[in-house]
Amino acid sequence: MPELPEVETVRRGLLPAMEGAKIEQALVRRPDLRWPFPENMADRLTGQKVLALRRRSKYILADLSSGETLLIHLGMSGRMLIDGADTAEFHADLKTPGKHDHVVLSMAGGATITFNDARRFGAMDLIPSDKLEEHWLLNKLGPEPFSNAFNETYLSAALKGRNTPIKSALLDQRVVAGLGNIYVCEVLHRTGISPKRKAGRISATRVKTLVPAIRQVLQDAIEAGGSSLRDHRQTNGELGYFQHAFAAYDREGAACTTTNCTGQITRIVQSGRSSFYCPTCQR
């Protein structure tokens, strides 16, 4: 499942082709993905200008001139790809939609945005922009990791008294929005905190290290184009490459990269998910 860095990478790739541009034609090639598409979605998108292209947690949000917002969830295998964008040097030929090209947006200026999703776990919805925060996918989300609302005071209060492991607490989207398994493993390794430690028993000093570590890990991953383990692609079709910088995730049996640590990365299962950490230096 794409996490915040992958979704943010896709959003940034879409910006030049979508933000400020008109959707000249929308083609919806099936009635549903994970859930049914909203009624008359193609007609409601066609002719609308994209006023802004934002991200909330793991969702891309396109604010439209109609007063609605298009919510895009990539799911496990969803991709947003750009074809036919005019530049000063070339114009790429438009492709014939493929089997898994489910939604195609033809933009003013020549770009075509295609939502490709082989497994069909992605989703799209149209929501009144002034009711967006009430939507069931968004109304319980915690603060964004890069926002002023996410700070040491907030996180200390959110973790206080929690008897769940810190790994589970940071994966809770009500605590902080956008974090997933990969990046929580990396954050905990950087801060030297065991994923098994109870969230409510982490000292204020150690909680203080989590906020900057979360932001730095996410920023590093965004700059690397995200992590491509299976399906993630950037909008130009290229892979992300943060997976080559993993210190903990998916490195079971490898030597720990922490300075002066002689331990090895271990894999355990927590709540059905793999956690990778170093028992020697993560306490």
Solvent accessible surface area in square Angstrom, and as a share of the most:
residue,aa,sasa,rsa
1,M,112,0.50
2,P,16,0.10
3,E,9,0.04
4,L,0,0.00
5,P,0,0.00
6,E,5,0.02
7,V,2,0.01
8,E,12,0.05
9,T,13,0.08
10,V,2,0.01
11,R,43,0.16
12,R,113,0.41
13,G,24,0.23
14,L,0,0.00
15,L,46,0.23
16,P,120,0.76
17,A,16,0.12
18,M,0,0.00
19,E,78,0.35
20,G,44,0.42
21,A,19,0.15
22,K,97,0.41
23,I,0,0.00
24,E,101,0.45
25,Q,111,0.49
26,A,8,0.06
27,L,78,0.39
28,V,39,0.22
29,R,106,0.39
30,R,66,0.24
31,P,102,0.64
32,D,44,0.23
33,L,13,0.07
34,R,115,0.42
35,W,89,0.31
36,P,105,0.66
37,F,21,0.09
38,P,23,0.15
39,E,135,0.61
40,N,94,0.48
41,M,6,0.03
42,A,29,0.22
43,D,110,0.57
44,R,76,0.28
45,L,0,0.00
46,T,51,0.30
47,G,35,0.34
48,Q,40,0.18
49,K,93,0.39
50,V,0,0.00
51,L,101,0.50
52,A,29,0.22
53,L,3,0.01
54,R,95,0.35
55,R,41,0.15
56,R,41,0.15
57,S,2,0.01
58,K,34,0.14
59,Y,25,0.09
60,I,0,0.00
61,L,1,0.00
62,A,0,0.00
63,D,23,0.12
64,L,3,0.02
65,S,60,0.39
66,S,55,0.35
67,G,42,0.41
68,E,31,0.14
69,T,0,0.00
70,L,0,0.00
71,L,1,0.01
72,I,1,0.00
73,H,16,0.07
74,L,4,0.02
75,G,0,0.00
76,M,72,0.32
77,S,6,0.04
78,G,7,0.06
79,R,63,0.23
80,M,2,0.01
81,L,40,0.20
82,I,40,0.21
83,D,31,0.16
84,G,0,0.00
85,A,34,0.26
86,D,82,0.43
87,T,73,0.42
88,A,114,0.89
89,E,157,0.70
90,F,119,0.49
91,H,92,0.41
92,A,39,0.30
93,D,123,0.64
94,L,106,0.53
95,K,146,0.62
96,T,123,0.71
97,P,49,0.31
98,G,33,0.32
99,K,172,0.73
100,H,55,0.25
101,D,21,0.11
102,H,7,0.03
103,V,1,0.01
104,V,14,0.08
105,L,1,0.01
106,S,36,0.23
107,M,5,0.02
108,A,39,0.30
109,G,62,0.60
110,G,27,0.26
111,A,8,0.06
112,T,15,0.09
113,I,1,0.00
114,T,13,0.08
115,F,1,0.00
116,N,31,0.16
117,D,0,0.00
118,A,50,0.39
119,R,88,0.32
120,R,98,0.36
121,F,88,0.37
122,G,0,0.00
123,A,4,0.03
124,M,8,0.03
125,D,40,0.21
126,L,11,0.05
127,I,10,0.05
128,P,66,0.42
129,S,41,0.27
130,D,125,0.65
131,K,101,0.43
132,L,8,0.04
133,E,103,0.46
134,E,117,0.52
135,H,23,0.10
136,W,155,0.54
137,L,27,0.14
138,L,2,0.01
139,N,76,0.39
140,K,151,0.64
141,L,30,0.15
142,G,8,0.07
143,P,23,0.15
144,E,29,0.13
145,P,0,0.00
146,F,82,0.34
147,S,37,0.24
148,N,142,0.73
149,A,63,0.49
150,F,0,0.00
151,N,61,0.32
152,E,70,0.31
153,T,111,0.65
154,Y,63,0.24
155,L,0,0.00
156,S,44,0.28
157,A,69,0.54
158,A,27,0.21
159,L,3,0.02
160,K,167,0.71
161,G,69,0.67
162,R,67,0.24
163,N,113,0.58
164,T,57,0.33
165,P,35,0.22
166,I,0,0.00
167,K,3,0.01
168,S,31,0.20
169,A,0,0.00
170,L,0,0.00
171,L,29,0.15
172,D,23,0.12
173,Q,47,0.21
174,R,157,0.57
175,V,5,0.03
176,V,0,0.00
177,A,0,0.00
178,G,0,0.00
179,L,1,0.00
180,G,3,0.03
181,N,26,0.13
182,I,18,0.09
183,Y,0,0.00
184,V,0,0.00
185,C,3,0.02
186,E,3,0.01
187,V,0,0.00
188,L,1,0.01
189,H,12,0.05
190,R,110,0.40
191,T,26,0.15
192,G,16,0.15
193,I,0,0.00
194,S,10,0.06
195,P,3,0.02
196,K,112,0.48
197,R,87,0.32
198,K,77,0.33
199,A,2,0.01
200,G,33,0.32
201,R,187,0.68
202,I,16,0.08
203,S,57,0.37
204,A,78,0.60
205,T,100,0.58
206,R,64,0.23
207,V,5,0.03
208,K,115,0.49
209,T,61,0.36
210,L,0,0.00
211,V,5,0.03
212,P,72,0.46
213,A,14,0.11
214,I,0,0.00
215,R,74,0.27
216,Q,89,0.40
217,V,0,0.00
218,L,0,0.00
219,Q,58,0.26
220,D,40,0.20
221,A,0,0.00
222,I,12,0.06
223,E,117,0.52
224,A,10,0.08
225,G,7,0.07
226,G,0,0.00
227,S,5,0.03
228,S,14,0.09
229,L,88,0.44
230,R,162,0.59
231,D,26,0.13
232,H,17,0.08
233,R,61,0.22
234,Q,38,0.17
235,T,11,0.07
236,N,101,0.52
237,G,36,0.35
238,E,104,0.46
239,L,94,0.47
240,G,1,0.01
241,Y,127,0.48
242,F,8,0.03
243,Q,33,0.15
244,H,152,0.68
245,A,63,0.49
246,F,19,0.08
247,A,19,0.15
248,A,0,0.00
249,Y,35,0.13
250,D,94,0.49
251,R,58,0.21
252,E,109,0.49
253,G,44,0.43
254,A,32,0.25
255,A,69,0.53
256,C,11,0.07
257,T,86,0.50
258,T,54,0.31
259,T,113,0.66
260,N,147,0.76
261,C,23,0.14
262,T,131,0.76
263,G,9,0.08
264,Q,111,0.49
265,I,2,0.01
266,T,50,0.29
267,R,104,0.38
268,I,42,0.21
269,V,90,0.51
270,Q,24,0.11
271,S,107,0.69
272,G,70,0.67
273,R,119,0.43
274,S,26,0.17
275,S,0,0.00
276,F,14,0.06
277,Y,11,0.04
278,C,0,0.00
279,P,55,0.34
280,T,63,0.37
281,C,35,0.21
282,Q,4,0.02
283,R,155,0.57
